[in-house]
Amino acid sequence: MSQGSQKPQAVYLHIPFCTNKCFYCDFNSYVLKNQPVMEYLQGLEREMERTVKEVPPGEIKTIFVGGGTPTVLKPDEMEYFLKTVRTYFPNWSDSIEFSMEANPGTTDLEKLSAMREGGVNRISFGVQSFQNELLKGIGRIHDTDDVYQSLENARKAGFENMSIDLMFGLPNQTVEMLAESVDKALALGLPHYSIYSLKVEENTLFHTMYKKNQLPLPNEDDELQMYQLLMDRMKKAGYEQYEISNFAKPGYHSRHNMAYWLNEDYYGLGAGAHGYVGHQRHMNIKGVNPYTEATKEGLPRLETFTVPKEEAMEDFMMVGLRVLSGVSESHFKEQFGLAIEEVFAEPLHKMLDAGLMEKTGEGYRLSEQGLLFGNDVFGTFIGSLTAKE
């Protein structure tokens, strides 16, 4: 989809509530207790109404509900929320992917049934680990029994397309622990897995602990071994690694995330949500009450800006190279009217010579070695144009 030539076909919706704040989390989320949830959902409906009047949607191919933990909504709140989504984005593709993030500690059959009846057809469970001691150490509220129960309930509610998130590089995690988690995850036979490395972000408990030298993280060699182990295990189990952190059975890659990685337009609705439509990026007001109040007056924007062409081209390379198929020459030319080679000759040659990237029939991609050092590759493109201005 070329930016500006089609109406947006992807929708992101943010539910900012959680039962508690995980120790590593820097997302825009708030502990649920005493929060005005229904007022927030009504504000979200107002934002949907104003948004589609301003930028009418095309045929919706993907919807993703993130957080926070969207599954903390009560069944009646969930029904109301999903009804408003269908009201303002009614033109769904026959093959729509409608995903919702879920915490294994916040799902029961009634809630999952309300989600399925409301159109959700894909769930991403934040499992993170199959060791209860590690889960406790990162501030998760669920245990491994909750994981199995939630998956059973989801299947009873009619879900087939399910994914789980795992993390590696956690405090006190060993390579053997990760191997056990991967084995237990694969035993579930799900169509999709996301496996991320821990990043210690500012404004988190882990960052405070890290600064005080109180965070017992694995060393770099162990973390590299963890990544190589999970890539090997997933490949042997028949999963395609289609993005640095994502693995899928054929036909089950996350189409919503692919819209981000291909630099396509998407609506971003809810407190703190980001959207990208027609070369314009926006970020919404973050706080629950300030956001809700702002929706009564207009669109709840914190900032809106046109993305300069140079920055958009850098973004294209940075996010596109996360995908293992790489960046497409034709897609780049379609968006920017230029060839990748003429824009990024210097960083391209540097990475090709270093063996971290390789040429494909379609464009460029990370090499096997480049996969292990993706951030180094991305860093050569960030600022390579904008720094010259």
The 8 nearest C-alpha neighbors of each residue, nearest first, counted from 0:
[[1, 2, 263, 5, 4, 264, 330, 3],
 [2, 0, 4, 334, 3, 333, 5, 263],
 [3, 1, 277, 4, 264, 0, 263, 334],
 [2, 4, 277, 5, 1, 6, 278, 276],
 [5, 3, 2, 1, 6, 0, 277, 7],
 [6, 4, 3, 7, 2, 0, 1, 57],
 [5, 7, 57, 56, 8, 55, 4, 3],
 [8, 6, 56, 265, 264, 57, 9, 5],
 [7, 9, 59, 57, 60, 58, 6, 56],
 [8, 10, 265, 61, 7, 62, 59, 60],
 [11, 9, 62, 266, 265, 267, 63, 61],
 [10, 12, 267, 63, 266, 62, 64, 268],
 [13, 11, 64, 268, 269, 267, 63, 65],
 [12, 14, 269, 65, 66, 64, 15, 268],
 [13, 15, 66, 69, 67, 16, 65, 68],
 [16, 14, 67, 28, 66, 13, 29, 27],
 [15, 17, 67, 29, 31, 28, 30, 68],
 [18, 16, 30, 68, 67, 19, 31, 29],
 [17, 19, 31, 30, 16, 71, 20, 32],
 [18, 20, 30, 17, 21, 31, 140, 29],
 [19, 21, 22, 30, 17, 24, 18, 138],
 [22, 20, 138, 24, 23, 139, 137, 19],
 [21, 23, 204, 137, 138, 205, 24, 203],
 [24, 22, 205, 21, 203, 199, 204, 25],
 [25, 23, 21, 26, 22, 203, 20, 200],
 [24, 26, 203, 200, 202, 27, 23, 201],
 [27, 25, 24, 28, 67, 66, 15, 271],
 [26, 28, 15, 271, 25, 285, 67, 29],
 [29, 27, 15, 67, 16, 26, 17, 66],
 [28, 30, 16, 17, 15, 31, 27, 67],
 [29, 31, 17, 19, 18, 16, 32, 20],
 [32, 30, 16, 17, 18, 34, 29, 33],
 [31, 33, 34, 30, 18, 17, 29, 16],
 [34, 32, 31, 35, 30, 36, 29, 16],
 [33, 35, 31, 32, 36, 30, 16, 287],
 [36, 34, 38, 37, 39, 33, 288, 287],
 [35, 37, 39, 38, 34, 40, 72, 76],
 [36, 38, 40, 39, 35, 41, 76, 42],
 [39, 37, 41, 35, 40, 36, 42, 291],
 [38, 40, 42, 36, 37, 41, 291, 43],
 [41, 39, 43, 37, 42, 38, 44, 36],
 [42, 40, 44, 38, 43, 39, 37, 45],
 [43, 41, 291, 39, 45, 44, 40, 294],
 [42, 44, 40, 46, 41, 45, 269, 39],
 [43, 45, 41, 47, 42, 46, 48, 83],
 [46, 44, 42, 48, 43, 47, 294, 49],
 [45, 47, 43, 49, 44, 48, 50, 294],
 [46, 48, 44, 50, 45, 49, 51, 43],
 [47, 49, 45, 46, 50, 51, 44, 87],
 [50, 48, 46, 52, 47, 51, 45, 53],
 [51, 49, 47, 53, 52, 48, 46, 54],
 [50, 52, 55, 54, 53, 48, 49, 47],
 [53, 51, 49, 50, 54, 55, 48, 47],
 [52, 54, 50, 51, 49, 55, 48, 56],
 [53, 55, 51, 52, 50, 56, 6, 7],
 [56, 54, 51, 52, 53, 57, 6, 50],
 [57, 55, 6, 7, 51, 54, 8, 58],
 [58, 56, 6, 8, 7, 59, 55, 5],
 [57, 59, 90, 91, 8, 92, 60, 56],
 [60, 58, 8, 91, 92, 61, 57, 9],
 [59, 61, 95, 92, 8, 9, 58, 96],
 [62, 60, 96, 9, 255, 95, 97, 59],
 [63, 61, 97, 10, 9, 11, 98, 96],
 [62, 64, 98, 11, 99, 97, 10, 12],
 [65, 63, 99, 12, 13, 11, 98, 100],
 [66, 64, 13, 100, 14, 99, 69, 63],
 [67, 65, 14, 68, 15, 13, 69, 28],
 [66, 68, 15, 28, 16, 17, 14, 69],
 [67, 69, 66, 17, 70, 16, 71, 101],
 [70, 68, 14, 71, 66, 72, 67, 65],
 [69, 71, 72, 101, 68, 105, 106, 102],
 [70, 72, 69, 105, 68, 73, 17, 16],
 [73, 71, 70, 77, 76, 69, 74, 75],
 [72, 74, 76, 75, 77, 71, 110, 70],
 [73, 75, 77, 110, 76, 78, 113, 72],
 [76, 74, 78, 77, 73, 79, 72, 113],
 [77, 75, 73, 79, 78, 74, 72, 80],
 [76, 78, 74, 80, 75, 79, 72, 73],
 [79, 77, 75, 81, 76, 80, 82, 113],
 [80, 78, 76, 82, 77, 81, 75, 83],
 [79, 81, 77, 83, 82, 78, 76, 40],
 [82, 80, 84, 78, 83, 117, 79, 77],
 [81, 83, 79, 85, 84, 80, 78, 86],
 [84, 82, 86, 80, 85, 81, 44, 87],
 [83, 85, 81, 82, 86, 87, 88, 80],
 [84, 86, 89, 82, 88, 83, 87, 81],
 [87, 85, 83, 84, 89, 88, 82, 81],
 [86, 88, 84, 85, 89, 83, 47, 48],
 [87, 89, 85, 86, 84, 90, 56, 59],
 [90, 88, 85, 86, 87, 91, 84, 59],
 [89, 91, 58, 88, 59, 92, 57, 56],
 [92, 90, 59, 58, 89, 95, 93, 60],
 [91, 93, 95, 94, 60, 59, 58, 90],
 [94, 92, 95, 91, 60, 96, 90, 59],
 [93, 95, 92, 96, 60, 91, 61, 97],
 [96, 94, 60, 92, 61, 93, 97, 91],
 [95, 97, 61, 98, 60, 62, 94, 120],
 [98, 96, 62, 119, 120, 61, 121, 63],
 [99, 97, 121, 63, 122, 119, 62, 96],
 [98, 100, 64, 122, 63, 123, 65, 101],
 [101, 99, 123, 65, 122, 124, 64, 69],
 [102, 100, 124, 70, 123, 68, 125, 103],
 [101, 103, 104, 125, 105, 124, 68, 70],
 [104, 102, 146, 145, 105, 149, 106, 141],
 [103, 105, 141, 102, 145, 106, 140, 142],
 [106, 104, 102, 103, 71, 70, 107, 101],
 [107, 105, 103, 104, 149, 110, 70, 111],
 [106, 108, 110, 109, 111, 152, 149, 105],
 [107, 109, 111, 152, 110, 112, 156, 106],
 [110, 108, 112, 111, 107, 113, 74, 156],
 [109, 111, 74, 113, 112, 107, 108, 114],
 [110, 112, 114, 108, 113, 109, 156, 153],
 [111, 113, 156, 115, 109, 114, 110, 108],
 [114, 112, 110, 116, 111, 115, 117, 78],
 [115, 113, 111, 117, 112, 119, 116, 110],
 [114, 116, 119, 112, 117, 118, 113, 111],
 [115, 117, 113, 118, 114, 112, 119, 78],
 [118, 116, 114, 115, 81, 119, 113, 78],
 [117, 119, 115, 116, 120, 114, 97, 81],
 [118, 120, 97, 115, 114, 121, 117, 98],
 [121, 119, 97, 118, 115, 158, 98, 96],
 [120, 122, 98, 160, 161, 97, 119, 99],
 [123, 121, 161, 99, 98, 100, 162, 124],
 [122, 124, 162, 100, 163, 161, 101, 99],
 [123, 125, 163, 101, 102, 126, 100, 162],
 [126, 124, 164, 102, 127, 163, 101, 123],
 [125, 127, 164, 128, 124, 165, 163, 146],
 [165, 128, 126, 166, 164, 125, 129, 134],
 [129, 127, 130, 126, 165, 180, 134, 166],
 [128, 130, 180, 143, 131, 183, 127, 126],
 [131, 129, 133, 132, 128, 134, 143, 180],
 [130, 132, 134, 133, 142, 135, 129, 143],
 [133, 131, 135, 134, 130, 136, 137, 129],
 [134, 132, 136, 135, 130, 131, 137, 128],
 [135, 133, 131, 139, 136, 137, 132, 128],
 [134, 136, 132, 138, 133, 137, 139, 131],
 [135, 137, 133, 134, 138, 132, 170, 139],
 [138, 136, 22, 134, 135, 139, 21, 133],
 [139, 137, 21, 135, 22, 136, 134, 140],
 [138, 140, 134, 141, 135, 137, 21, 136],
 [139, 141, 104, 138, 142, 135, 19, 134],
 [142, 140, 104, 139, 145, 103, 143, 134],
 [143, 141, 145, 144, 131, 146, 140, 134],
 [142, 144, 146, 145, 129, 131, 147, 141],
 [145, 143, 146, 147, 142, 148, 141, 149],
 [146, 144, 148, 143, 142, 103, 147, 149],
 [145, 147, 143, 103, 149, 144, 148, 150],
 [146, 148, 150, 144, 149, 145, 151, 143],
 [149, 147, 145, 151, 146, 150, 152, 144],
 [150, 148, 152, 146, 151, 147, 103, 145],
 [149, 151, 153, 147, 152, 148, 154, 146],
 [150, 152, 148, 154, 149, 153, 147, 155],
 [153, 151, 155, 149, 108, 150, 154, 148],
 [154, 152, 150, 156, 155, 158, 151, 149],
 [153, 155, 158, 157, 151, 156, 152, 150],
 [156, 154, 152, 157, 153, 151, 158, 108],
 [157, 155, 112, 153, 154, 158, 111, 152],
 [156, 158, 154, 155, 153, 159, 115, 112],
 [159, 157, 154, 153, 160, 156, 120, 121],
 [158, 160, 161, 154, 157, 121, 120, 153],
 [161, 159, 121, 158, 190, 120, 122, 162],
 [162, 160, 122, 121, 123, 159, 189, 190],
 [163, 161, 123, 191, 192, 124, 122, 189],
 [162, 164, 124, 192, 123, 125, 126, 193],
 [165, 163, 193, 125, 126, 127, 194, 192],
 [127, 164, 166, 194, 128, 126, 193, 195],
 [167, 165, 195, 127, 194, 196, 197, 128],
 [168, 166, 196, 169, 197, 195, 177, 165],
 [167, 169, 197, 196, 222, 217, 172, 216],
 [170, 168, 172, 167, 197, 216, 171, 166],
 [169, 171, 216, 215, 172, 214, 168, 217],
 [172, 170, 215, 216, 169, 173, 217, 133],
 [173, 171, 169, 170, 176, 168, 217, 174],
 [172, 174, 176, 175, 171, 177, 217, 221],
 [173, 175, 177, 176, 225, 178, 221, 172],
 [176, 174, 178, 173, 177, 179, 172, 180],
 [177, 175, 173, 179, 178, 174, 172, 180],
 [176, 178, 180, 174, 179, 175, 181, 173],
 [177, 179, 175, 181, 176, 180, 182, 174],
 [178, 180, 182, 176, 177, 181, 183, 175],
 [181, 179, 177, 129, 183, 182, 178, 128],
 [180, 182, 184, 178, 179, 183, 185, 177],
 [183, 181, 179, 185, 180, 184, 178, 186],
 [184, 182, 186, 180, 181, 185, 179, 187],
 [183, 185, 181, 186, 182, 187, 180, 188],
 [184, 186, 182, 187, 188, 183, 181, 189],
 [185, 187, 183, 188, 184, 182, 189, 181],
 [188, 186, 185, 184, 189, 183, 147, 182],
 [189, 187, 186, 185, 190, 184, 191, 236],
 [188, 190, 187, 191, 161, 162, 185, 192],
 [189, 191, 248, 247, 251, 161, 160, 188],
 [192, 190, 247, 162, 189, 246, 248, 251],
 [193, 191, 163, 162, 246, 245, 164, 247],
 [192, 194, 245, 164, 244, 163, 165, 246],
 [193, 195, 165, 244, 166, 164, 245, 192],
 [196, 194, 166, 244, 167, 165, 197, 193],
 [195, 197, 167, 166, 168, 198, 194, 169],
 [198, 196, 168, 167, 169, 166, 195, 199],
 [197, 199, 200, 196, 23, 168, 195, 169],
 [198, 200, 206, 205, 197, 23, 201, 203],
 [201, 199, 198, 206, 203, 25, 202, 23],
 [200, 202, 203, 206, 199, 25, 207, 205],
 [203, 201, 25, 200, 206, 204, 207, 205],
 [204, 202, 206, 205, 201, 23, 25, 22],
 [203, 205, 22, 207, 206, 208, 23, 202],
 [204, 206, 208, 203, 207, 23, 22, 209],
 [207, 205, 209, 203, 208, 204, 201, 199],
 [206, 208, 204, 210, 205, 209, 211, 203],
 [209, 207, 213, 205, 211, 206, 210, 214],
 [210, 208, 206, 212, 214, 211, 207, 213],
 [209, 211, 207, 208, 212, 206, 213, 214],
 [212, 210, 208, 209, 213, 207, 214, 206],
 [211, 213, 209, 210, 214, 208, 215, 207],
 [214, 212, 208, 211, 209, 215, 210, 207],
 [213, 215, 209, 208, 212, 216, 170, 205],
 [216, 214, 170, 171, 213, 217, 212, 169],
 [215, 217, 170, 214, 169, 171, 218, 168],
 [218, 216, 168, 221, 222, 219, 172, 170],
 [217, 219, 221, 220, 222, 216, 168, 223],
 [220, 218, 222, 221, 223, 217, 224, 168],
 [221, 219, 223, 222, 218, 224, 217, 225],
 [222, 220, 224, 218, 223, 219, 217, 225],
 [221, 223, 225, 219, 224, 220, 168, 217],
 [222, 224, 220, 226, 225, 221, 219, 227],
 [223, 225, 221, 227, 222, 226, 228, 220],
 [226, 224, 222, 228, 223, 227, 174, 221],
 [227, 225, 223, 229, 228, 224, 230, 222],
 [226, 228, 224, 230, 225, 229, 231, 223],
 [229, 227, 225, 231, 226, 230, 224, 232],
 [228, 230, 232, 226, 231, 227, 233, 225],
 [231, 229, 227, 233, 228, 232, 234, 226],
 [230, 232, 228, 234, 229, 233, 227, 235],
 [233, 231, 229, 235, 234, 230, 228, 236],
 [232, 234, 236, 230, 238, 235, 231, 229],
 [233, 235, 238, 231, 237, 236, 232, 230],
 [234, 236, 232, 237, 233, 231, 238, 230],
 [235, 237, 233, 234, 238, 232, 185, 231],
 [238, 236, 234, 235, 233, 239, 248, 247],
 [239, 237, 248, 247, 234, 233, 246, 236],
 [240, 238, 247, 246, 241, 248, 234, 237],
 [241, 239, 246, 242, 245, 238, 247, 243],
 [240, 242, 323, 239, 322, 246, 245, 243],
 [243, 241, 322, 245, 323, 321, 244, 240],
 [242, 244, 321, 245, 322, 370, 323, 241],
 [245, 243, 194, 242, 195, 193, 246, 240],
 [246, 244, 193, 242, 240, 243, 192, 241],
 [247, 245, 240, 192, 239, 238, 191, 241],
 [248, 246, 191, 238, 239, 252, 251, 190],
 [247, 249, 238, 190, 251, 239, 250, 191],
 [250, 248, 251, 247, 239, 252, 238, 190],
 [249, 251, 252, 248, 247, 190, 253, 254],
 [252, 250, 247, 248, 249, 190, 253, 191],
 [251, 253, 247, 254, 250, 191, 246, 241],
 [254, 252, 255, 256, 257, 251, 96, 191],
 [253, 255, 257, 256, 252, 258, 61, 96],
 [256, 254, 258, 257, 61, 253, 9, 63],
 [255, 257, 259, 258, 253, 254, 260, 261],
 [256, 258, 260, 254, 259, 255, 261, 253],
 [257, 259, 263, 261, 256, 255, 260, 262],
 [260, 258, 262, 256, 257, 261, 263, 255],
 [259, 261, 257, 318, 319, 262, 258, 256],
 [260, 262, 258, 259, 263, 319, 257, 315],
 [263, 261, 259, 260, 315, 258, 264, 318],
 [264, 262, 258, 261, 259, 0, 2, 265],
 [263, 265, 276, 275, 7, 2, 277, 262],
 [266, 264, 9, 275, 7, 10, 274, 276],
 [265, 267, 10, 274, 11, 9, 268, 275],
 [266, 268, 274, 11, 273, 272, 12, 10],
 [269, 267, 12, 272, 11, 13, 266, 46],
 [268, 270, 13, 272, 43, 12, 271, 14],
 [271, 269, 285, 272, 284, 290, 283, 287],
 [270, 272, 285, 283, 284, 282, 27, 269],
 [273, 271, 267, 269, 283, 270, 268, 282],
 [274, 272, 282, 267, 281, 283, 271, 275],
 [275, 273, 267, 266, 281, 280, 265, 276],
 [274, 276, 280, 264, 265, 279, 266, 281],
 [275, 277, 264, 279, 278, 265, 280, 274],
 [276, 278, 3, 279, 2, 264, 275, 280],
 [279, 277, 276, 306, 305, 280, 275, 2],
 [280, 278, 305, 276, 277, 275, 304, 306],
 [279, 281, 275, 304, 274, 303, 305, 306],
 [282, 280, 303, 274, 273, 302, 304, 275],
 [281, 283, 273, 302, 301, 272, 271, 300],
 [282, 284, 300, 271, 301, 272, 299, 270],
 [283, 285, 301, 271, 290, 300, 270, 299],
 [284, 286, 271, 270, 283, 290, 287, 27],
 [287, 285, 289, 288, 290, 284, 270, 271],
 [286, 288, 290, 289, 291, 270, 285, 39],
 [287, 289, 291, 290, 286, 292, 39, 35],
 [290, 288, 292, 286, 291, 287, 293, 284],
 [291, 289, 293, 287, 284, 288, 292, 286],
 [290, 292, 42, 288, 294, 293, 289, 39],
 [293, 291, 289, 294, 290, 295, 288, 296],
 [292, 294, 299, 290, 295, 296, 291, 289],
 [295, 293, 297, 299, 291, 296, 292, 42],
 [296, 294, 293, 292, 297, 291, 45, 42],
 [295, 297, 294, 293, 298, 292, 299, 45],
 [298, 296, 294, 295, 299, 293, 49, 46],
 [297, 299, 300, 294, 46, 49, 293, 296],
 [300, 298, 293, 294, 283, 284, 290, 297],
 [299, 301, 283, 302, 284, 298, 282, 303],
 [300, 302, 284, 283, 282, 299, 303, 281],
 [303, 301, 300, 282, 281, 304, 283, 284],
 [304, 302, 281, 280, 282, 300, 279, 305],
 [305, 303, 280, 279, 306, 281, 302, 278],
 [304, 306, 279, 278, 307, 280, 303, 277],
 [305, 307, 278, 279, 311, 304, 308, 310],
 [308, 306, 310, 309, 311, 305, 278, 312],
 [307, 309, 311, 310, 312, 306, 335, 278],
 [310, 308, 312, 311, 307, 384, 385, 313],
 [309, 311, 313, 307, 312, 308, 314, 385],
 [312, 310, 314, 308, 313, 309, 315, 306],
 [311, 313, 315, 309, 310, 314, 308, 316],
 [314, 312, 310, 316, 315, 311, 381, 380],
 [315, 313, 311, 317, 312, 316, 318, 310],
 [316, 314, 312, 313, 319, 317, 318, 262],
 [315, 317, 319, 313, 314, 318, 320, 312],
 [316, 318, 314, 377, 319, 315, 320, 313],
 [319, 317, 260, 321, 320, 315, 316, 314],
 [320, 318, 260, 316, 326, 321, 315, 317],
 [319, 321, 325, 322, 318, 317, 316, 364],
 [322, 320, 319, 318, 242, 243, 323, 317],
 [323, 321, 242, 320, 325, 324, 319, 241],
 [322, 324, 241, 325, 242, 321, 364, 365],
 [323, 325, 322, 364, 326, 241, 320, 363],
 [326, 324, 364, 320, 323, 322, 363, 319],
 [327, 325, 319, 363, 362, 320, 364, 328],
 [326, 328, 362, 330, 361, 329, 331, 325],
 [329, 327, 362, 331, 330, 361, 332, 339],
 [328, 330, 332, 331, 327, 333, 361, 362],
 [329, 331, 333, 327, 332, 328, 334, 326],
 [332, 330, 328, 334, 333, 329, 335, 327],
 [333, 331, 336, 337, 329, 335, 334, 330],
 [332, 334, 330, 331, 336, 335, 329, 1],
 [335, 333, 331, 332, 1, 336, 330, 2],
 [334, 336, 332, 337, 333, 331, 312, 308],
 [335, 337, 332, 333, 334, 338, 331, 329],
 [338, 336, 332, 335, 339, 331, 341, 342],
 [337, 339, 340, 341, 332, 328, 342, 331],
 [340, 338, 342, 341, 343, 328, 337, 331],
 [341, 339, 344, 338, 343, 342, 347, 337],
 [340, 342, 338, 339, 344, 343, 337, 345],
 [341, 343, 339, 340, 344, 338, 337, 384],
 [344, 342, 340, 345, 346, 347, 341, 339],
 [343, 345, 340, 347, 341, 346, 342, 348],
 [344, 346, 348, 347, 343, 349, 342, 383],
 [347, 345, 349, 348, 379, 343, 344, 350],
 [348, 346, 344, 350, 349, 345, 343, 351],
 [349, 347, 351, 345, 350, 346, 352, 344],
 [348, 350, 346, 352, 347, 351, 353, 345],
 [351, 349, 353, 347, 355, 352, 348, 356],
 [352, 350, 356, 348, 354, 353, 349, 357],
 [351, 353, 349, 354, 350, 348, 355, 356],
 [354, 352, 350, 351, 355, 349, 356, 348],
 [353, 355, 351, 352, 356, 350, 366, 368],
 [354, 356, 369, 366, 350, 353, 368, 365],
 [357, 355, 365, 366, 351, 350, 364, 354],
 [356, 358, 364, 366, 363, 351, 365, 359],
 [359, 357, 363, 362, 364, 360, 356, 351],
 [360, 358, 362, 361, 363, 357, 364, 325],
 [359, 361, 362, 358, 363, 327, 328, 357],
 [360, 362, 327, 359, 328, 363, 329, 326],
 [361, 363, 327, 328, 359, 326, 360, 358],
 [364, 362, 358, 325, 359, 326, 357, 356],
 [365, 363, 325, 356, 357, 320, 324, 326],
 [364, 366, 356, 369, 370, 355, 357, 320],
 [365, 367, 369, 356, 355, 368, 357, 370],
 [368, 366, 370, 369, 365, 371, 355, 356],
 [367, 369, 366, 370, 371, 355, 372, 354],
 [370, 368, 355, 366, 365, 372, 371, 367],
 [371, 369, 373, 367, 368, 372, 365, 366],
 [370, 372, 369, 368, 373, 367, 223, 226],
 [373, 371, 369, 370, 375, 374, 376, 368],
 [372, 374, 376, 370, 375, 369, 371, 377],
 [373, 375, 377, 376, 372, 378, 371, 379],
 [376, 374, 378, 373, 372, 377, 379, 369],
 [377, 375, 373, 378, 374, 379, 372, 350],
 [378, 376, 374, 317, 379, 380, 375, 373],
 [377, 379, 375, 381, 376, 380, 374, 382],
 [380, 378, 377, 376, 381, 346, 383, 375],
 [379, 381, 383, 378, 377, 313, 382, 346],
 [382, 380, 378, 383, 379, 313, 377, 317],
 [381, 383, 386, 385, 384, 380, 313, 379],
 [382, 384, 380, 381, 386, 385, 379, 387],
 [385, 383, 382, 386, 387, 309, 388, 313],
 [386, 384, 382, 387, 388, 383, 309, 310],
 [385, 387, 382, 384, 388, 383, 381, 309],
 [388, 386, 385, 384, 383, 382, 309, 310],
 [387, 385, 386, 384, 309, 382, 383, 310]]
